[in-house]
């Protein structure tokens, strides 16, 4: 079995949803908003940050210097 096969191989958009472990966090939007405001993020970095916490798989790509490592560090 391939992990995330339904998301990556089958490319099923319905398979990309909020992870079960986050469904019990009641104020997830508040927590994310608070973190986004604490960091200096542009529109695309903010979108990547939010997506990482609201789906079970998230791929971040971009050319050099766009903040991929910075966002990855903040997500971790």
HTML snippet that shows the backbone in 3Dmol.js (N, CA, C, O; Angstrom):
<script src="https://3Dmol.org/build/3Dmol-min.js"></script>
<div id="view" style="width:600px;height:400px;position:relative"></div>
<script>
const pdb = `
ATOM      1  N   UNK A   1       0.841  -1.189   0.000  1.00  0.00           N
ATOM      2  CA  UNK A   1       0.000   0.000   0.000  1.00  0.00           C
ATOM      3  C   UNK A   1       0.886   1.252   0.000  1.00  0.00           C
ATOM      4  O   UNK A   1       1.867   1.323   0.740  1.00  0.00           O
ATOM      5  N   UNK A   2       0.544   2.207  -0.809  1.00  0.00           N
ATOM      6  CA  UNK A   2       1.288   3.456  -0.920  1.00  0.00           C
ATOM      7  C   UNK A   2       0.612   4.513  -0.037  1.00  0.00           C
ATOM      8  O   UNK A   2      -0.583   4.769  -0.190  1.00  0.00           O
ATOM      9  N   UNK A   3       1.366   5.130   0.885  1.00  0.00           N
ATOM     10  CA  UNK A   3       0.759   6.187   1.705  1.00  0.00           C
ATOM     11  C   UNK A   3       0.274   7.348   0.824  1.00  0.00           C
ATOM     12  O   UNK A   3       0.961   7.747  -0.116  1.00  0.00           O
ATOM     13  N   UNK A   4      -0.875   7.866   1.127  1.00  0.00           N
ATOM     14  CA  UNK A   4      -1.479   8.986   0.403  1.00  0.00           C
ATOM     15  C   UNK A   4      -1.715   8.684  -1.078  1.00  0.00           C
ATOM     16  O   UNK A   4      -1.765   9.603  -1.896  1.00  0.00           O
ATOM     17  N   UNK A   5      -1.861   7.388  -1.432  1.00  0.00           N
ATOM     18  CA  UNK A   5      -2.086   6.988  -2.825  1.00  0.00           C
ATOM     19  C   UNK A   5      -3.299   7.712  -3.419  1.00  0.00           C
ATOM     20  O   UNK A   5      -3.252   8.198  -4.549  1.00  0.00           O
ATOM     21  N   UNK A   6      -4.374   7.775  -2.649  1.00  0.00           N
ATOM     22  CA  UNK A   6      -5.594   8.413  -3.163  1.00  0.00           C
ATOM     23  C   UNK A   6      -5.384   9.895  -3.461  1.00  0.00           C
ATOM     24  O   UNK A   6      -6.068  10.456  -4.316  1.00  0.00           O
ATOM     25  N   UNK A   7      -4.448  10.529  -2.767  1.00  0.00           N
ATOM     26  CA  UNK A   7      -4.183  11.950  -2.990  1.00  0.00           C
ATOM     27  C   UNK A   7      -3.180  12.177  -4.123  1.00  0.00           C
ATOM     28  O   UNK A   7      -3.370  13.060  -4.960  1.00  0.00           O
ATOM     29  N   UNK A   8      -2.115  11.377  -4.143  1.00  0.00           N
ATOM     30  CA  UNK A   8      -1.026  11.623  -5.081  1.00  0.00           C
ATOM     31  C   UNK A   8      -1.199  10.858  -6.387  1.00  0.00           C
ATOM     32  O   UNK A   8      -1.161  11.456  -7.463  1.00  0.00           O
ATOM     33  N   UNK A   9      -1.388   9.541  -6.305  1.00  0.00           N
ATOM     34  CA  UNK A   9      -1.471   8.713  -7.514  1.00  0.00           C
ATOM     35  C   UNK A   9      -2.825   8.868  -8.185  1.00  0.00           C
ATOM     36  O   UNK A   9      -2.902   9.118  -9.388  1.00  0.00           O
ATOM     37  N   UNK A  10      -3.895   8.720  -7.406  1.00  0.00           N
ATOM     38  CA  UNK A  10      -5.242   8.806  -7.973  1.00  0.00           C
ATOM     39  C   UNK A  10      -5.695  10.239  -8.205  1.00  0.00           C
ATOM     40  O   UNK A  10      -6.633  10.480  -8.964  1.00  0.00           O
ATOM     41  N   UNK A  11      -5.042  11.181  -7.563  1.00  0.00           N
ATOM     42  CA  UNK A  11      -5.378  12.604  -7.673  1.00  0.00           C
ATOM     43  C   UNK A  11      -6.856  12.860  -7.398  1.00  0.00           C
ATOM     44  O   UNK A  11      -7.518  13.590  -8.136  1.00  0.00           O
ATOM     45  N   UNK A  12      -7.356  12.261  -6.346  1.00  0.00           N
ATOM     46  CA  UNK A  12      -8.741  12.417  -5.957  1.00  0.00           C
ATOM     47  C   UNK A  12      -8.864  13.618  -5.016  1.00  0.00           C
ATOM     48  O   UNK A  12      -8.429  13.540  -3.867  1.00  0.00           O
ATOM     49  N   UNK A  13      -9.444  14.719  -5.478  1.00  0.00           N
ATOM     50  CA  UNK A  13      -9.530  15.907  -4.621  1.00  0.00           C
ATOM     51  C   UNK A  13     -10.385  15.698  -3.374  1.00  0.00           C
ATOM     52  O   UNK A  13     -10.202  16.403  -2.381  1.00  0.00           O
ATOM     53  N   UNK A  14     -11.313  14.746  -3.407  1.00  0.00           N
ATOM     54  CA  UNK A  14     -12.148  14.476  -2.236  1.00  0.00           C
ATOM     55  C   UNK A  14     -11.361  13.792  -1.126  1.00  0.00           C
ATOM     56  O   UNK A  14     -11.775  13.809   0.034  1.00  0.00           O
ATOM     57  N   UNK A  15     -10.223  13.189  -1.479  1.00  0.00           N
ATOM     58  CA  UNK A  15      -9.396  12.513  -0.474  1.00  0.00           C
ATOM     59  C   UNK A  15      -8.571  13.504   0.332  1.00  0.00           C
ATOM     60  O   UNK A  15      -8.062  13.161   1.399  1.00  0.00           O
ATOM     61  N   UNK A  16      -8.434  14.720  -0.161  1.00  0.00           N
ATOM     62  CA  UNK A  16      -7.645  15.734   0.534  1.00  0.00           C
ATOM     63  C   UNK A  16      -8.585  16.533   1.423  1.00  0.00           C
ATOM     64  O   UNK A  16      -9.283  17.439   0.969  1.00  0.00           O
ATOM     65  N   UNK A  17      -8.584  16.180   2.687  1.00  0.00           N
ATOM     66  CA  UNK A  17      -9.462  16.842   3.644  1.00  0.00           C
ATOM     67  C   UNK A  17      -8.733  17.024   4.972  1.00  0.00           C
ATOM     68  O   UNK A  17      -7.577  16.625   5.112  1.00  0.00           O
ATOM     69  N   UNK A  18      -9.401  17.614   5.923  1.00  0.00           N
ATOM     70  CA  UNK A  18      -8.772  17.863   7.217  1.00  0.00           C
ATOM     71  C   UNK A  18      -8.420  16.538   7.888  1.00  0.00           C
ATOM     72  O   UNK A  18      -9.243  15.624   7.940  1.00  0.00           O
ATOM     73  N   UNK A  19      -7.197  16.438   8.401  1.00  0.00           N
ATOM     74  CA  UNK A  19      -6.796  15.210   9.093  1.00  0.00           C
ATOM     75  C   UNK A  19      -7.636  14.972  10.345  1.00  0.00           C
ATOM     76  O   UNK A  19      -8.093  15.916  10.989  1.00  0.00           O
ATOM     77  N   UNK A  20      -7.830  13.709  10.676  1.00  0.00           N
ATOM     78  CA  UNK A  20      -8.654  13.354  11.840  1.00  0.00           C
ATOM     79  C   UNK A  20      -8.123  13.959  13.129  1.00  0.00           C
ATOM     80  O   UNK A  20      -8.899  14.361  13.996  1.00  0.00           O
ATOM     81  N   UNK A  21      -6.792  14.027  13.259  1.00  0.00           N
ATOM     82  CA  UNK A  21      -6.235  14.534  14.511  1.00  0.00           C
ATOM     83  C   UNK A  21      -6.483  16.028  14.706  1.00  0.00           C
ATOM     84  O   UNK A  21      -6.330  16.531  15.819  1.00  0.00           O
ATOM     85  N   UNK A  22      -6.857  16.740  13.659  1.00  0.00           N
ATOM     86  CA  UNK A  22      -7.158  18.167  13.798  1.00  0.00           C
ATOM     87  C   UNK A  22      -8.651  18.446  13.967  1.00  0.00           C
ATOM     88  O   UNK A  22      -9.030  19.555  14.344  1.00  0.00           O
ATOM     89  N   UNK A  23      -9.489  17.468  13.695  1.00  0.00           N
ATOM     90  CA  UNK A  23     -10.935  17.684  13.765  1.00  0.00           C
ATOM     91  C   UNK A  23     -11.410  17.954  15.192  1.00  0.00           C
ATOM     92  O   UNK A  23     -12.467  18.553  15.390  1.00  0.00           O
ATOM     93  N   UNK A  24     -10.638  17.519  16.180  1.00  0.00           N
ATOM     94  CA  UNK A  24     -11.032  17.730  17.576  1.00  0.00           C
ATOM     95  C   UNK A  24     -10.559  19.061  18.139  1.00  0.00           C
ATOM     96  O   UNK A  24     -10.917  19.413  19.263  1.00  0.00           O
ATOM     97  N   UNK A  25      -9.768  19.804  17.386  1.00  0.00           N
ATOM     98  CA  UNK A  25      -9.292  21.106  17.857  1.00  0.00           C
ATOM     99  C   UNK A  25     -10.352  22.142  17.484  1.00  0.00           C
ATOM    100  O   UNK A  25     -10.550  22.442  16.307  1.00  0.00           O
ATOM    101  N   UNK A  26     -11.020  22.675  18.477  1.00  0.00           N
ATOM    102  CA  UNK A  26     -12.174  23.528  18.242  1.00  0.00           C
ATOM    103  C   UNK A  26     -11.817  24.898  17.689  1.00  0.00           C
ATOM    104  O   UNK A  26     -12.568  25.451  16.885  1.00  0.00           O
ATOM    105  N   UNK A  27     -10.699  25.449  18.097  1.00  0.00           N
ATOM    106  CA  UNK A  27     -10.373  26.802  17.702  1.00  0.00           C
ATOM    107  C   UNK A  27      -9.184  26.837  16.743  1.00  0.00           C
ATOM    108  O   UNK A  27      -8.313  27.699  16.861  1.00  0.00           O
ATOM    109  N   UNK A  28      -9.149  25.906  15.804  1.00  0.00           N
ATOM    110  CA  UNK A  28      -8.036  25.818  14.865  1.00  0.00           C
ATOM    111  C   UNK A  28      -7.877  27.103  14.055  1.00  0.00           C
ATOM    112  O   UNK A  28      -6.758  27.579  13.865  1.00  0.00           O
ATOM    113  N   UNK A  29      -8.985  27.667  13.577  1.00  0.00           N
ATOM    114  CA  UNK A  29      -8.911  28.912  12.800  1.00  0.00           C
ATOM    115  C   UNK A  29      -8.314  30.042  13.631  1.00  0.00           C
ATOM    116  O   UNK A  29      -7.509  30.823  13.124  1.00  0.00           O
ATOM    117  N   UNK A  30      -8.695  30.135  14.880  1.00  0.00           N
ATOM    118  CA  UNK A  30      -8.151  31.171  15.760  1.00  0.00           C
ATOM    119  C   UNK A  30      -6.652  30.985  15.953  1.00  0.00           C
ATOM    120  O   UNK A  30      -5.886  31.947  15.896  1.00  0.00           O
ATOM    121  N   UNK A  31      -6.239  29.737  16.183  1.00  0.00           N
ATOM    122  CA  UNK A  31      -4.818  29.443  16.379  1.00  0.00           C
ATOM    123  C   UNK A  31      -4.021  29.805  15.123  1.00  0.00           C
ATOM    124  O   UNK A  31      -2.964  30.430  15.213  1.00  0.00           O
ATOM    125  N   UNK A  32      -4.529  29.412  13.958  1.00  0.00           N
ATOM    126  CA  UNK A  32      -3.849  29.716  12.697  1.00  0.00           C
ATOM    127  C   UNK A  32      -3.776  31.220  12.483  1.00  0.00           C
ATOM    128  O   UNK A  32      -2.717  31.740  12.130  1.00  0.00           O
ATOM    129  N   UNK A  33      -4.890  31.934  12.692  1.00  0.00           N
ATOM    130  CA  UNK A  33      -4.899  33.388  12.517  1.00  0.00           C
ATOM    131  C   UNK A  33      -3.871  34.054  13.430  1.00  0.00           C
ATOM    132  O   UNK A  33      -3.165  34.972  13.012  1.00  0.00           O
ATOM    133  N   UNK A  34      -3.790  33.595  14.661  1.00  0.00           N
ATOM    134  CA  UNK A  34      -2.846  34.162  15.619  1.00  0.00           C
ATOM    135  C   UNK A  34      -1.406  33.937  15.154  1.00  0.00           C
ATOM    136  O   UNK A  34      -0.573  34.837  15.264  1.00  0.00           O
ATOM    137  N   UNK A  35      -1.110  32.746  14.638  1.00  0.00           N
ATOM    138  CA  UNK A  35       0.243  32.434  14.152  1.00  0.00           C
ATOM    139  C   UNK A  35       0.563  33.223  12.888  1.00  0.00           C
ATOM    140  O   UNK A  35       1.676  33.729  12.745  1.00  0.00           O
ATOM    141  N   UNK A  36      -0.392  33.336  11.972  1.00  0.00           N
ATOM    142  CA  UNK A  36      -0.177  34.069  10.724  1.00  0.00           C
ATOM    143  C   UNK A  36       0.156  35.523  11.021  1.00  0.00           C
ATOM    144  O   UNK A  36       1.035  36.103  10.384  1.00  0.00           O
ATOM    145  N   UNK A  37      -0.544  36.113  11.984  1.00  0.00           N
ATOM    146  CA  UNK A  37      -0.293  37.507  12.345  1.00  0.00           C
ATOM    147  C   UNK A  37       1.068  37.687  13.006  1.00  0.00           C
ATOM    148  O   UNK A  37       1.672  38.756  12.915  1.00  0.00           O
ATOM    149  N   UNK A  38       1.554  36.627  13.680  1.00  0.00           N
ATOM    150  CA  UNK A  38       2.842  36.709  14.362  1.00  0.00           C
ATOM    151  C   UNK A  38       4.015  36.655  13.385  1.00  0.00           C
ATOM    152  O   UNK A  38       5.099  37.155  13.688  1.00  0.00           O
ATOM    153  N   UNK A  39       3.806  36.055  12.220  1.00  0.00           N
ATOM    154  CA  UNK A  39       4.865  35.935  11.215  1.00  0.00           C
ATOM    155  C   UNK A  39       4.623  36.950  10.107  1.00  0.00           C
ATOM    156  O   UNK A  39       3.499  37.412   9.914  1.00  0.00           O
ATOM    157  N   UNK A  40       5.671  37.292   9.387  1.00  0.00           N
ATOM    158  CA  UNK A  40       5.525  38.164   8.219  1.00  0.00           C
ATOM    159  C   UNK A  40       5.383  37.266   6.998  1.00  0.00           C
ATOM    160  O   UNK A  40       6.372  36.748   6.479  1.00  0.00           O
ATOM    161  N   UNK A  41       4.149  37.084   6.542  1.00  0.00           N
ATOM    162  CA  UNK A  41       3.876  36.194   5.412  1.00  0.00           C
ATOM    163  C   UNK A  41       3.201  36.966   4.294  1.00  0.00           C
ATOM    164  O   UNK A  41       2.363  37.835   4.539  1.00  0.00           O
ATOM    165  N   UNK A  42       3.578  36.639   3.055  1.00  0.00           N
ATOM    166  CA  UNK A  42       2.827  37.211   1.942  1.00  0.00           C
ATOM    167  C   UNK A  42       1.584  36.333   1.704  1.00  0.00           C
ATOM    168  O   UNK A  42       1.384  35.338   2.400  1.00  0.00           O
ATOM    169  N   UNK A  43       0.776  36.694   0.749  1.00  0.00           N
ATOM    170  CA  UNK A  43      -0.493  36.003   0.484  1.00  0.00           C
ATOM    171  C   UNK A  43      -0.280  34.512   0.221  1.00  0.00           C
ATOM    172  O   UNK A  43      -1.004  33.678   0.765  1.00  0.00           O
ATOM    173  N   UNK A  44       0.698  34.176  -0.603  1.00  0.00           N
ATOM    174  CA  UNK A  44       0.929  32.783  -0.982  1.00  0.00           C
ATOM    175  C   UNK A  44       1.513  31.967   0.176  1.00  0.00           C
ATOM    176  O   UNK A  44       1.178  30.793   0.335  1.00  0.00           O
ATOM    177  N   UNK A  45       2.369  32.571   0.969  1.00  0.00           N
ATOM    178  CA  UNK A  45       2.918  31.892   2.139  1.00  0.00           C
ATOM    179  C   UNK A  45       1.814  31.620   3.158  1.00  0.00           C
ATOM    180  O   UNK A  45       1.776  30.556   3.774  1.00  0.00           O
ATOM    181  N   UNK A  46       0.919  32.588   3.328  1.00  0.00           N
ATOM    182  CA  UNK A  46      -0.201  32.404   4.250  1.00  0.00           C
ATOM    183  C   UNK A  46      -1.104  31.273   3.772  1.00  0.00           C
ATOM    184  O   UNK A  46      -1.566  30.461   4.573  1.00  0.00           O
ATOM    185  N   UNK A  47      -1.352  31.222   2.472  1.00  0.00           N
ATOM    186  CA  UNK A  47      -2.192  30.157   1.907  1.00  0.00           C
ATOM    187  C   UNK A  47      -1.542  28.789   2.142  1.00  0.00           C
ATOM    188  O   UNK A  47      -2.233  27.836   2.502  1.00  0.00           O
ATOM    189  N   UNK A  48      -0.228  28.682   1.944  1.00  0.00           N
ATOM    190  CA  UNK A  48       0.492  27.420   2.176  1.00  0.00           C
ATOM    191  C   UNK A  48       0.414  27.033   3.656  1.00  0.00           C
ATOM    192  O   UNK A  48       0.209  25.865   3.986  1.00  0.00           O
ATOM    193  N   UNK A  49       0.577  28.005   4.532  1.00  0.00           N
ATOM    194  CA  UNK A  49       0.520  27.763   5.979  1.00  0.00           C
ATOM    195  C   UNK A  49      -0.851  27.228   6.379  1.00  0.00           C
ATOM    196  O   UNK A  49      -0.949  26.238   7.104  1.00  0.00           O
ATOM    197  N   UNK A  50      -1.904  27.884   5.906  1.00  0.00           N
ATOM    198  CA  UNK A  50      -3.268  27.463   6.238  1.00  0.00           C
ATOM    199  C   UNK A  50      -3.578  26.079   5.664  1.00  0.00           C
ATOM    200  O   UNK A  50      -4.193  25.249   6.334  1.00  0.00           O
ATOM    201  N   UNK A  51      -3.152  25.835   4.427  1.00  0.00           N
ATOM    202  CA  UNK A  51      -3.414  24.553   3.783  1.00  0.00           C
ATOM    203  C   UNK A  51      -2.735  23.411   4.524  1.00  0.00           C
ATOM    204  O   UNK A  51      -3.303  22.326   4.646  1.00  0.00           O
ATOM    205  N   UNK A  52      -1.532  23.646   5.017  1.00  0.00           N
ATOM    206  CA  UNK A  52      -0.803  22.605   5.749  1.00  0.00           C
ATOM    207  C   UNK A  52      -1.550  22.153   6.997  1.00  0.00           C
ATOM    208  O   UNK A  52      -1.422  21.000   7.410  1.00  0.00           O
ATOM    209  N   UNK A  53      -2.321  23.039   7.597  1.00  0.00           N
ATOM    210  CA  UNK A  53      -3.050  22.700   8.815  1.00  0.00           C
ATOM    211  C   UNK A  53      -4.508  22.332   8.575  1.00  0.00           C
ATOM    212  O   UNK A  53      -5.227  22.017   9.523  1.00  0.00           O
ATOM    213  N   UNK A  54      -4.952  22.366   7.335  1.00  0.00           N
ATOM    214  CA  UNK A  54      -6.361  22.076   7.087  1.00  0.00           C
ATOM    215  C   UNK A  54      -6.579  20.924   6.105  1.00  0.00           C
ATOM    216  O   UNK A  54      -7.721  20.622   5.760  1.00  0.00           O
ATOM    217  N   UNK A  55      -5.502  20.278   5.649  1.00  0.00           N
ATOM    218  CA  UNK A  55      -5.625  19.119   4.767  1.00  0.00           C
ATOM    219  C   UNK A  55      -4.682  18.029   5.238  1.00  0.00           C
ATOM    220  O   UNK A  55      -3.723  18.290   5.965  1.00  0.00           O
ATOM    221  N   UNK A  56      -4.972  16.772   4.806  1.00  0.00           N
ATOM    222  CA  UNK A  56      -4.117  15.677   5.255  1.00  0.00           C
ATOM    223  C   UNK A  56      -2.833  15.564   4.453  1.00  0.00           C
ATOM    224  O   UNK A  56      -1.943  14.806   4.839  1.00  0.00           O
ATOM    225  N   UNK A  57      -2.707  16.285   3.359  1.00  0.00           N
ATOM    226  CA  UNK A  57      -1.469  16.337   2.587  1.00  0.00           C
ATOM    227  C   UNK A  57      -1.365  17.720   1.958  1.00  0.00           C
ATOM    228  O   UNK A  57      -2.360  18.279   1.497  1.00  0.00           O
ATOM    229  N   UNK A  58      -0.178  18.253   1.944  1.00  0.00           N
ATOM    230  CA  UNK A  58       0.037  19.586   1.390  1.00  0.00           C
ATOM    231  C   UNK A  58       1.419  19.625   0.747  1.00  0.00           C
ATOM    232  O   UNK A  58       2.418  19.297   1.387  1.00  0.00           O
ATOM    233  N   UNK A  59       1.470  20.024  -0.509  1.00  0.00           N
ATOM    234  CA  UNK A  59       2.737  20.157  -1.221  1.00  0.00           C
ATOM    235  C   UNK A  59       3.023  21.631  -1.428  1.00  0.00           C
ATOM    236  O   UNK A  59       2.172  22.369  -1.926  1.00  0.00           O
ATOM    237  N   UNK A  60       4.206  22.061  -1.050  1.00  0.00           N
ATOM    238  CA  UNK A  60       4.597  23.460  -1.214  1.00  0.00           C
ATOM    239  C   UNK A  60       5.735  23.512  -2.214  1.00  0.00           C
ATOM    240  O   UNK A  60       6.784  22.903  -2.003  1.00  0.00           O
ATOM    241  N   UNK A  61       5.530  24.232  -3.294  1.00  0.00           N
ATOM    242  CA  UNK A  61       6.568  24.346  -4.319  1.00  0.00           C
ATOM    243  C   UNK A  61       6.672  25.791  -4.771  1.00  0.00           C
ATOM    244  O   UNK A  61       5.727  26.568  -4.632  1.00  0.00           O
ATOM    245  N   UNK A  62       7.816  26.139  -5.307  1.00  0.00           N
ATOM    246  CA  UNK A  62       8.042  27.490  -5.801  1.00  0.00           C
ATOM    247  C   UNK A  62       9.494  27.672  -6.164  1.00  0.00           C
ATOM    248  O   UNK A  62      10.337  26.854  -5.796  1.00  0.00           O
ATOM    249  N   UNK A  63       9.798  28.735  -6.881  1.00  0.00           N
ATOM    250  CA  UNK A  63      11.178  29.002  -7.266  1.00  0.00           C
ATOM    251  C   UNK A  63      12.024  29.400  -6.060  1.00  0.00           C
ATOM    252  O   UNK A  63      11.492  29.662  -4.981  1.00  0.00           O
ATOM    253  N   UNK A  64      13.344  29.444  -6.245  1.00  0.00           N
ATOM    254  CA  UNK A  64      14.231  29.820  -5.140  1.00  0.00           C
ATOM    255  C   UNK A  64      13.875  31.196  -4.559  1.00  0.00           C
ATOM    256  O   UNK A  64      13.543  32.131  -5.287  1.00  0.00           O
ATOM    257  N   UNK A  65      13.952  31.286  -3.258  1.00  0.00           N
ATOM    258  CA  UNK A  65      13.740  32.566  -2.591  1.00  0.00           C
ATOM    259  C   UNK A  65      12.304  32.927  -2.295  1.00  0.00           C
ATOM    260  O   UNK A  65      12.026  34.063  -1.911  1.00  0.00           O
ATOM    261  N   UNK A  66      11.383  31.994  -2.460  1.00  0.00           N
ATOM    262  CA  UNK A  66       9.973  32.321  -2.222  1.00  0.00           C
ATOM    263  C   UNK A  66       9.507  31.997  -0.804  1.00  0.00           C
ATOM    264  O   UNK A  66       8.369  32.301  -0.445  1.00  0.00           O
ATOM    265  N   UNK A  67      10.377  31.382   0.008  1.00  0.00           N
ATOM    266  CA  UNK A  67      10.029  31.140   1.402  1.00  0.00           C
ATOM    267  C   UNK A  67       9.563  29.738   1.723  1.00  0.00           C
ATOM    268  O   UNK A  67       8.909  29.536   2.747  1.00  0.00           O
ATOM    269  N   UNK A  68       9.875  28.757   0.884  1.00  0.00           N
ATOM    270  CA  UNK A  68       9.445  27.382   1.157  1.00  0.00           C
ATOM    271  C   UNK A  68      10.035  26.855   2.466  1.00  0.00           C
ATOM    272  O   UNK A  68       9.326  26.267   3.282  1.00  0.00           O
ATOM    273  N   UNK A  69      11.310  27.068   2.654  1.00  0.00           N
ATOM    274  CA  UNK A  69      11.968  26.602   3.879  1.00  0.00           C
ATOM    275  C   UNK A  69      11.438  27.369   5.083  1.00  0.00           C
ATOM    276  O   UNK A  69      11.208  26.782   6.140  1.00  0.00           O
ATOM    277  N   UNK A  70      11.246  28.653   4.934  1.00  0.00           N
ATOM    278  CA  UNK A  70      10.715  29.490   6.017  1.00  0.00           C
ATOM    279  C   UNK A  70       9.347  28.983   6.452  1.00  0.00           C
ATOM    280  O   UNK A  70       9.098  28.833   7.649  1.00  0.00           O
ATOM    281  N   UNK A  71       8.464  28.720   5.506  1.00  0.00           N
ATOM    282  CA  UNK A  71       7.124  28.241   5.820  1.00  0.00           C
ATOM    283  C   UNK A  71       7.211  26.847   6.440  1.00  0.00           C
ATOM    284  O   UNK A  71       6.518  26.568   7.419  1.00  0.00           O
ATOM    285  N   UNK A  72       8.051  25.967   5.888  1.00  0.00           N
ATOM    286  CA  UNK A  72       8.215  24.638   6.446  1.00  0.00           C
ATOM    287  C   UNK A  72       8.664  24.678   7.886  1.00  0.00           C
ATOM    288  O   UNK A  72       8.199  23.888   8.707  1.00  0.00           O
ATOM    289  N   UNK A  73       9.566  25.595   8.202  1.00  0.00           N
ATOM    290  CA  UNK A  73      10.043  25.769   9.566  1.00  0.00           C
ATOM    291  C   UNK A  73       8.898  26.224  10.477  1.00  0.00           C
ATOM    292  O   UNK A  73       8.754  25.724  11.592  1.00  0.00           O
ATOM    293  N   UNK A  74       8.102  27.154  10.008  1.00  0.00           N
ATOM    294  CA  UNK A  74       6.981  27.672  10.823  1.00  0.00           C
ATOM    295  C   UNK A  74       5.913  26.604  11.023  1.00  0.00           C
ATOM    296  O   UNK A  74       5.299  26.529  12.087  1.00  0.00           O
ATOM    297  N   UNK A  75       5.690  25.777  10.001  1.00  0.00           N
ATOM    298  CA  UNK A  75       4.702  24.691  10.125  1.00  0.00           C
ATOM    299  C   UNK A  75       5.185  23.676  11.145  1.00  0.00           C
ATOM    300  O   UNK A  75       4.411  23.201  11.976  1.00  0.00           O
ATOM    301  N   UNK A  76       6.475  23.346  11.077  1.00  0.00           N
ATOM    302  CA  UNK A  76       7.034  22.357  12.020  1.00  0.00           C
ATOM    303  C   UNK A  76       6.982  22.908  13.438  1.00  0.00           C
ATOM    304  O   UNK A  76       7.403  22.234  14.378  1.00  0.00           O
TER     305      UNK A  76
END
`;
const viewer = $3Dmol.createViewer("view");
viewer.addModel(pdb, "pdb");
viewer.setStyle({}, {cartoon: {color: "spectrum"}});
viewer.zoomTo();
viewer.render();
</script>
